[in-house]
């Protein structure tokens, strides 16, 4: 007979009812999915990225399918942090699930300004910094591309934020461990590993991009083995928790990330093809653990055996 399973996990000081979170940019502001899924069943919701001012986003087409995944070039379209606080957050407060605000900017001051506005609002448990944005003050180089820039933006955000600070790392770097250590050293409470991979797709008839931009972000099952490695390497490099994100579609995917060292996971692209993906994965996870006599999901975290002999 399957055993009862405790799916609760800790991400630093934050306790979640289970390790399944909806990833930023794939779940709107959460409330749009309320008629499709029980939001209270989720471990958390990371809302669509918030900027200081509203953004219209990239030109269409914004999405295209690829083998075992998809490319997106949405361009960080969002209502802006003030509209989020006034129009979206009140509805989210009705739910018991943890709500994390994804924050981005094109200068360090913009990151800080967004956080300061959110600091005065109730209903959030943490911030997630998207540091894959180009730093316009440094010629468009991504904040997350080198340790010194990571340290600069995370340190500034840490000084502005009272809530836990998660940092969403870019996979488009040569040494994820160095970036992870820079974020930890600057005050990050947890790391999300990782954002999408820079990629492109060409229409051979028109010889143009299949997106409204030349390149986009690759996500979906195709990236899971690569991101799984990044989660493992990041976890070895730091003492703070890591949240895994990349290609999760089923319970086994979640278990792989947890065994590699992730304390929780985020489900992204799967939400596009199946809006109830998070809920379905959660059900599968509980059944799988119960059938394998795993009474606490925490027993799996970081249990990978590196000895391949």
N, C-alpha and C positions, 0 to 999 in steps of 0.2 A: 504494500500500500504506500503511495507517495507520501512523503513527509511534508509538514507545513514549512513554508519557506519565508525567511525574513529577507526581504529585498532592500531594506533601508541601507543607505550608504552615507558616508561623511565626505564632503569636499571641504577640507579644512574645518572651520568652525561651523559650517553650514550642513545641517542634516537634511537629507532628501528622503522621501518615502520610498523611492526606487531609483535605479541608475539611468532611467530613460528620460532624456530631455529632447525637446524639439529644437532644432538648430536655427540660428538666426538666418533670415532671408528665405526660409523655406516654409514658414508657418505664419506669415504675416505678423500681426500684432497679437496673435493668439485668439482673440475674440471671433475672428472670421471662421474659425474651425469649431466653434462651440456647438453648432448644430450637427456636426459630423462625428464628434468624438467627445468623450467625457474628459474635460480638461483637468478635473480633479484627480484623475487616475495617473497623470503624468508626474514624473519626478520634478520636472520644471519646464519652463518655456523661456527660450532666449528670443526676445522680440527682434523684429526687423531693425537693422542698424539705424541709429539716430544721429543726425547732424545738427549743428547749431541753427541752420536755416533750412526750410523745405528744399528738396531736390527733385527735379523732374526725371532724372535718370537718363539712360542711354537710348539712342534711337532703335526702333524695331528693325529686324527681328532680334529678340533678346535671348531666345533659347534655341538650341538645336540638338537633336539626339546624336549620340556617338555610340560606337560599339561598347556595350556594358556601361553606359553612362550618358552624360549630357554636358554640353557647354552652355554657360550663361554669361551674358553681358548686360545685366540689369542696370548697372551704373549706380547702385546704392540709392535708388529712388526711395524717398520717405517723406513723411509729413512735417518733419522737423521736431525738435525736442519739446518745444512749447506746446504744440498741438497734441503731441503724444500725451503729455501730462494732463492737458485739459480734456481731451476727447477719448483717448484709449485707456489710460490707466484706471480711471474710475470703474470701467466695466471689468477690468482684470481683477480689481480688488474683491470682486464677488466670489472669486475662486480661491481654493486653499492651496493650489499648486504654487511652487516657487517661481517667481518672475524675475528674470535677469535682463537688464537693459544692455544691449550691444551699443557701443559708443564709438564714433569715429570722427576724424577731422583732418584737415589738410595742413594745419599748424598745431604746435603743442598747445597754444592758447585756445584753439577751438575745442580740443579734447577737454581741457580744464573747464571751459565755459559750459559745455554740455553737462558735465558731471555736477557742476555747481547748481544748475537748474534742477537736476534730478535729486540732488541732496535734500531739497525742500519738499519733495513729494513723497507720499506714503505709498506702500504697496510693492516695493522692490526689495530683493534680498541681496543683490550683488550687481556688479557691473562687469561687462566683458569688453575689453578694449580690442577693437579691430585695428591691428597695426600693419595691415597689408595695404594701407592707403599711401599714395605718393605724398611726400613732404614737399609742399610747394616752396617752402623757404630754403630748401636744399636742392633745388633743381629737379624735383619730381622723383627723387630716390625714395623707395618705400621705407617707412619708419621701421619695419621689421626686418630689413635686409642686412643690418650690421649692428653689433652689440652696443656701440656707443649711442646710436639713435634710439635703440630699444630702451636703454637705460634712461635716456632723457625724457621720453614721453611717459614711461611708466612711473618714474620718480615724480613728475609733475602731477600725474593723475592720482598717485598715492597720497600726496599732500592735500589734494582737494577732496578725496573720498573718505567717508567714515565707514562705508559698507565694504564687504570683501571685494577684491579686485582680481578678476580673471583676465588673462592676456591671451588672445587668440593669435597663435603664431602662423607665419607663412611657411609653406613647405618649400618655397622656391629659394632655398638657402643652401650653402655648402656644408654648414655645420649646425644642425639643430640644437646640439648640446650647448654650444657657445651662446646662442640666442636665448635658450632656456635659462641658462645661468645668469645672463644679463637681466632678464625680466625678474627672476627671483631676487637677485641682489638689489634691485631697485624698489622692491616692495610688493611684488605680485603675490597673491594668496593662492593662486592656482593657474594652470596653463590649459588652454584648449588647443589640441593638436589634431588636425591642422585645417587651415583654410584651403581654398581650391588651388589647383595647379594651372599655371599659365599654359594655354594651348590654343590651337586654331583649327578651323575646318574650312575647306575651299569647295565651292561649287564649280565643277570643272567646265560646265557650259558657259557660265558667265565669267569665270576666272576671278570671282570676287569671294569675299568672306561670306559664309552662311549666316553670320551675325551682322548686326548693325555697326559693329566695330571690327577691327582686324583680328583681335584676339579676345578670348574669354577665359572663364575659369572652368576647368574640368573637374567633375565630381561624379559620384556613383560607384557601383561595384568595381569598376576597373581600377580605382585608386586604392582600394582597401589594403592590398598587400604592402604597398609603399608606405601608406600612412601608419599601418600597424608597426612597421619598423621604426618610424619616426616617434611614435608613442613610446616604444620600448627604449629608444635612445634618449629621449627627453627625460623619461622617468629615472634612468640611470644617472643622469646629469644633475638632478635637483632633488630636494627633499620635499618640496611642496606637491600637492596633488596634480594629476594630469587628467584631463577629460578628453576622451578619444572621439574623433569625428572623421568619418570618411567611408562611404560605401556600405553602411549598415542597413541590411534588409531583413534579417532574421535573427533569432535568438542566438544561434551559433556565432554570428558576427560579434554580438555583444560580449559573449563569453571569451572570444579571442582577445578582444581589447582589454577586458578585465584581467585576464591571465597575463597579458603583456605589461600590465602595470597601471592601467587606467582605473580611476576611482568611480567614474561614471562615463556615459557616452552621450553623444548628440546624434539624432537621426535627421538627415537633411533631404537629399534627393528623393528618397523613398516617399516622402510626403507628396511629391508632385504626381506620382503614378497611383498612389493609394493614400488618400487623406487620413485614413485611420491607421496608418502604418505604425505609429508609436504605440497605440493601444494593442494592436495585434502582436507586435514584437514583445510587449510586456507580458501578454497572456502566454505566449510561447516560452518565454524565459522562466516564468513561474512553474510551468508544467515540466520543462526540461530539468530544472533544478530539483523539483520534487521527485521525478522519476529516477534521478541519479543520487538520491539521498543527500543532497546539498541543502542543509537547513538554514544556512546563512550565506548570502552572496559574497559577503566580505572575505570568506575563506578562499575565494578564487583570486582576489586582487593581488597581482604581483607574484603569482605562483608559478610562473614560467620556469621550466628547467632548461638552463642554457647548455648543459652538458649533452651533446648529441651522440655520445658514444653508446 
